Every structure is written in structure tokens, then in C-alpha cells.
Amino acid sequence: MFDVITIGGATTDTFVQVDKAKIINIETPTSKDSYLCFDYGAKIEMDKLAYDIGGGAANTAVNFSNLGFKTGIVVKIGYDLNSQAVLQQLNERNVDTSMLLRTKEDKTGFSVILTSYEGDRTVVMHRGANSLITLDDIDWEKIRQAKWIYFASLSGASNQILDKMALFAEENGINMAFNPGSTQIKRGLEDLRKILETAEILIMNRTEASEVTGIPNNPPDEPSIDDPNLNEMITKLKSYGPKIVVITEGKKGVYAYDGKTMYYTRPFPAKVASTLGAGDAFASTFVGTIMKYGFNEIEKSLKYASVNSASVVGTFGAQQGLKNFDEIEETLNKNPDFQVQKRLK
């Protein structure tokens, strides 16, 4: 039996940092856009270079395994050199790859992560085989043995497995966590209704929450547990049925709501090397803490997830710096001032 099976994408990631890259901000009365820019036609020396595997399902599977859970993964890769790197890394991190799928139709997913001197990043990616998962690929008997299913982003044709698998989870008493990607967000709330009704935990960022709910994103200058715009989004998402809704907002913090209590915490302090993987580390640690300690431990889950996310942010790679539960607890014991705000709604 698996404690958790992650479903989504796996990639090989190449991290490139060029400190000479320029950040250009363009603002209008209603929007602000930022662009990472390079001199056109120039040859530019890299300041840092690193390689790793990534993708939502791979990142979260590695973290769940590191937290001590028996973890399986459903992803599709090719037969190229990059596929060997994915297999090797997952096996080395004690992730069960017996449900991993392979195809000759496309290459293994690949990403180039361009990191700025501020630590934020722009990702250029080829989803490749990640987009080719079908219902016929799924080992339903192994899925039936899982306590939890964690859905990461599903792109292309792979999005079509989501509804059937969510229904299967409900029928077989399997808990489900859902961290939708852009393909799912574009479906809208009504099209996702059945999936949201069956989800124990829904996690997305503020921009995604605004897009999927149709509520304009108007954040205040300073984040607050009383942010009316955020409260409107999170309440609407909760009305569709998930037990716990989590909305992340990067360096401004994270919110959670269980229908009774609103929670908010600022990010755990970290020196930012790269933000890639921080969201996956946060989401899977939050879910993992709920798995270990129960649905009433939202405050603990937010603390643990914030610490692990900050640890990833401080390293150059999506899976570097991950802590286990003991290491997270040790870090929190050294930082007693890091607290979660709570308010009854």
C-alpha cells in the first residue's frame, strides 16, 4: 500500500543564472508586468549552472519520500538520455517507479530555468511526454491501494484523466489533494466542480485563484489576514466543496481556510537563490503534515510547509534543501517567533 501517489509531470531541469540579465518593469494603471531581458545577439557568460530533475509530480514525490511516506509516482517519460536521469533520481530518492510510463512518441519533458539576481525565475519548457498520459496507462489496482492521491499540473491530453481518477478516488475512499496547473485553471470552477467536491485539500496561488473564480486580483499594499479580496476568493473556492483551501502569494505569505477559521502566515525567512520548486515543496509538505498529524493541524501544516519551502528557496534547484519532519521541527524550535495568525470567519 502507498501512503501517497503523485500524478503529473517529470522533467529534467537546467538552471542558469546570469547576473547581467536586466529586469524591466512596465506598469499601467491596472497592471504591472516584469521582463527578464538579455542583450539581443550577445554572448553572455553564465554565473551559475546546475542540473536536476523537476516537474510537479516528481518534485512532490521526492519530498513526500523524504518526509518518510511510501510514495509512488505516475508520470510519462521518453526513451532519451533525459529519461535515464529522471529514473535514476527517483530511484535514488526512494520513489516507487513501478507505475512510471514510457513512450516513443515524444521526448522526456525538459526545462531551462533562467534565474535573475533577485532569485526569481523565467522557465522555458518542453512538456513532451508529460502531455501523453491516458486512462489506459493507469494501474488502477495500485491506485486503489493508495491512502492519498496528489494531483499536480496535468498538461495536454493528460488533463483528460483527472475527472475519472478523482471519481475513482472518491469511490474507493482515497483522499485527494489538488494543485491545479494552467490547463486545469482554464477549465473554470463549474467544469472543475466534481473534482473540487471530492478534494480534501486544494492549493493554488493567488493569480490562479483570481483567474479560476473570476474575482479581480486586487491585493492590498500590505498582506493581511483581513484582506477582503483574498477572503472573497478563498470563500468562493471553499463553497465548491474542498475541506481545506490554501492560497499562496509568494513572498507575501500564504492563506488557508477550512470553512470556520482563516489562517495566514508570512514566509519563513530565507535568502533567495531560486524560487523554482518552492511551491511544490510548500504544497507537498502541507499535505504531508496533514497526512501525518490530521486535518485539524492546519496551523502546524502551514509552519512546516513554510520552513521546507524556505529551505528550497535558499538553494539552486527544485529538490535541493528539502528537510524531513525532524529537521523542520528543529528549525521551528530555533525560531519560536514564527507564528500563524488565526481568525474565526
Buried (B, 14 or more C-beta within 10 A) or exposed (E): EBBBBBBBBBBBBBBBBBEEBEEEEEEEEEEEEBEBEEEEEEEEEEEEEBEBBBBBBBBBBBBBBBBBBBBBBBBBBBEBEBBEBBBEBBEEBBBBBEBBBBBEEBBBBBBEBBBBEEBBBEEEBBBBBBBBBEEEBBBEEBBBBBBBBBBBBBBBEBBEBBBEBBEBBBEEEBBBBBBBBEBBBEBEBEEBEBBBEBBBBBBBBBBBBBBBBEBEBEBEEEBBBEBEBBBBBBBBBBEBBBBBBBBBBBBBBBBBBBEEEBBBBBBBEBEBBBBBBBBBBBBBBBBBBBBBBEBEBBBBBBBBBBBBBBBBBBBBBBBBBBBBBEBBBEBBEEEEEBEBBBEEE
